[in-house]
């Protein structure tokens, strides 16, 4: 279940972090629902002031994600 994107800019060359202008997810319906649940949880936590770390990995929220999608980690940055 890969993700694809078009590069806009290099944000951090040391880590290879890119700013993307588009992201495409190649996920099953179940994978899309799991991703949506994770994003909603991050939004709820951010709104409540409970998103304290600089970022959250989907693997921390959904422990089975790595087994189902071993090549894709989704990270939400705290703003």
Backbone bond lengths (Angstrom), bond angles and torsions (degrees), N, CA, C in turn:
res aa  C-N    CA-C-N  psi(-1)  N-CA   C-N-CA  omega(-1)  CA-C   N-CA-C  phi
1 X - - - 1.446 - - 1.521 109.38 -
2 X 1.296 116.86 82.08 1.464 119.44 -177.76 1.526 112.80 -83.80
3 X 1.311 113.52 169.54 1.464 122.39 171.67 1.519 106.30 -123.58
4 X 1.307 116.06 147.27 1.459 121.68 -179.42 1.519 108.39 -127.47
5 X 1.315 116.78 158.88 1.455 118.90 177.68 1.514 111.54 -163.60
6 X 1.326 115.26 165.38 1.456 122.63 176.49 1.519 107.93 -110.64
7 X 1.329 115.12 124.12 1.457 120.99 -175.99 1.523 111.96 -69.31
8 X 1.328 114.82 135.45 1.456 121.68 172.26 1.517 109.69 -103.59
9 X 1.346 116.42 -46.81 1.459 120.37 -177.90 1.525 109.73 -158.71
10 X 1.318 116.24 156.84 1.457 121.97 172.18 1.526 106.95 -86.73
11 X 1.320 116.74 121.73 1.459 121.79 -178.25 1.526 110.48 -90.37
12 X 1.325 116.59 -40.60 1.463 121.26 -178.85 1.525 107.90 -144.99
13 X 1.323 116.01 101.90 1.460 120.79 -176.50 1.526 111.95 -64.87
14 X 1.336 118.10 -32.84 1.461 121.73 -178.81 1.524 111.28 -60.13
15 X 1.333 116.92 -40.60 1.461 121.36 -179.24 1.528 113.16 -100.57
16 X 1.314 117.40 -5.36 1.455 120.51 -178.88 1.518 113.44 74.96
17 X 1.337 116.87 22.19 1.457 121.14 -178.61 1.526 110.34 -75.78
18 X 1.318 115.71 128.63 1.461 122.06 -178.40 1.513 111.06 -115.27
19 X 1.308 116.77 145.52 1.461 121.55 166.13 1.517 105.80 -89.37
20 X 1.322 116.07 128.49 1.462 120.74 -178.13 1.514 110.37 -107.94
21 X 1.313 116.22 149.24 1.460 119.72 176.16 1.524 111.31 -98.47
22 X 1.318 115.70 -9.77 1.463 120.76 177.84 1.520 107.90 -156.08
23 X 1.325 116.42 142.01 1.461 121.47 175.70 1.521 107.80 -128.68
24 X 1.322 115.83 132.35 1.462 121.76 177.92 1.516 108.61 -120.39
25 X 1.319 117.18 128.62 1.458 122.17 179.05 1.519 109.01 -106.60
26 X 1.313 116.20 130.40 1.458 122.27 175.68 1.525 106.67 -102.79
27 X 1.333 116.22 78.92 1.463 122.32 -173.82 1.518 110.99 -122.09
28 X 1.309 114.50 152.19 1.461 120.60 172.65 1.523 108.40 -70.81
29 X 1.335 118.14 167.01 1.460 119.52 174.77 1.536 112.37 -54.98
30 X 1.328 117.06 -39.79 1.462 120.32 177.56 1.532 110.55 -63.93
31 X 1.324 116.93 -43.20 1.456 120.50 178.31 1.517 112.28 -62.25
32 X 1.316 117.09 -40.06 1.470 120.84 177.09 1.527 111.14 -63.57
33 X 1.315 116.73 -40.66 1.474 120.12 178.09 1.523 111.06 -65.68
34 X 1.319 117.08 -40.77 1.466 120.57 178.46 1.525 110.59 -64.66
35 X 1.325 116.98 -41.63 1.459 121.31 177.03 1.523 110.39 -63.13
36 X 1.327 117.01 -45.01 1.466 121.37 179.66 1.530 110.61 -62.24
37 X 1.319 117.42 -40.18 1.468 121.09 178.64 1.524 110.01 -63.00
38 X 1.323 116.98 -43.20 1.465 121.66 178.17 1.530 111.00 -62.00
39 X 1.317 117.21 -47.33 1.463 120.48 -179.20 1.527 111.70 -63.50
40 X 1.312 116.01 -39.79 1.472 119.69 178.20 1.535 110.92 -64.75
41 X 1.333 115.99 -42.04 1.463 120.35 178.17 1.536 110.17 -62.21
42 X 1.324 117.57 -41.51 1.467 120.51 178.00 1.525 110.69 -63.33
43 X 1.319 117.09 -41.77 1.472 120.49 178.43 1.520 110.84 -63.81
44 X 1.323 117.04 -43.65 1.469 120.69 179.10 1.524 110.92 -62.97
45 X 1.341 116.88 -43.35 1.465 120.83 179.57 1.527 111.39 -66.28
46 X 1.322 117.07 -40.04 1.464 120.62 179.08 1.527 110.37 -64.90
47 X 1.308 116.50 -42.29 1.464 121.89 179.68 1.531 111.37 -63.98
48 X 1.329 115.91 -35.74 1.462 120.95 -179.51 1.531 112.38 -83.60
49 X 1.342 116.86 -5.51 1.457 120.64 -178.63 1.518 113.60 80.58
50 X 1.322 117.10 16.19 1.464 121.93 -177.32 1.526 113.77 -97.43
51 X 1.310 118.14 -0.33 1.464 121.48 179.54 1.526 106.78 -91.85
52 X 1.324 115.82 83.83 1.462 120.99 -169.45 1.530 113.82 -90.19
53 X 1.313 118.47 -33.06 1.464 119.26 -178.68 1.524 109.57 -74.53
54 X 1.318 116.38 164.93 1.454 121.24 -178.48 1.514 113.35 -66.97
55 X 1.327 116.62 -23.46 1.455 120.49 179.54 1.529 109.87 -160.52
56 X 1.329 115.39 161.47 1.464 121.79 179.63 1.526 108.07 -133.37
57 X 1.325 116.38 131.02 1.464 122.59 177.12 1.523 109.68 -93.57
58 X 1.313 115.71 142.98 1.473 119.10 176.82 1.526 110.45 -60.62
59 X 1.332 117.14 -30.53 1.468 120.95 179.64 1.530 111.90 -63.78
60 X 1.348 117.80 -25.89 1.458 120.93 176.95 1.527 111.00 -76.67
61 X 1.314 116.26 -31.16 1.462 122.59 -177.81 1.528 111.14 -84.47
62 X 1.317 116.35 -43.29 1.465 123.35 -175.53 1.526 107.65 -119.31
63 X 1.321 116.31 94.30 1.469 121.51 -173.69 1.531 113.01 -61.45
64 X 1.313 118.77 -23.11 1.463 121.52 179.74 1.526 112.36 -86.53
65 X 1.328 117.67 -7.45 1.473 120.95 -176.40 1.527 111.43 -56.55
66 X 1.323 117.63 -44.60 1.472 120.61 -176.90 1.522 111.53 -61.79
67 X 1.321 116.78 -35.79 1.468 120.43 178.61 1.525 110.55 -68.71
68 X 1.316 116.81 -40.70 1.459 122.11 -176.98 1.531 111.33 -79.91
69 X 1.335 116.73 -39.45 1.471 122.15 -177.42 1.529 109.66 -130.84
70 X 1.337 117.37 71.16 1.460 119.86 -173.73 1.534 114.61 -65.12
71 X 1.308 117.95 -20.84 1.457 121.22 -176.79 1.523 114.00 -100.85
72 X 1.339 117.71 8.46 1.460 120.23 -177.17 1.525 110.40 -136.40
73 X 1.315 115.46 118.93 1.460 121.38 171.74 1.512 106.62 -115.15
74 X 1.296 117.49 134.83 1.470 122.64 177.39 1.515 106.52 -110.11
75 X 1.328 115.73 131.94 1.462 121.49 -176.77 1.521 109.18 -124.81
76 X 1.314 116.83 131.67 1.470 122.65 175.08 1.514 106.88 -105.72
77 X 1.325 116.50 127.18 1.453 122.43 178.48 1.521 109.55 -91.31
78 X 1.315 115.14 139.91 1.467 119.89 176.21 1.510 109.07 -80.71
79 X 1.312 116.00 132.31 1.473 120.88 179.16 1.494 110.06 -114.34
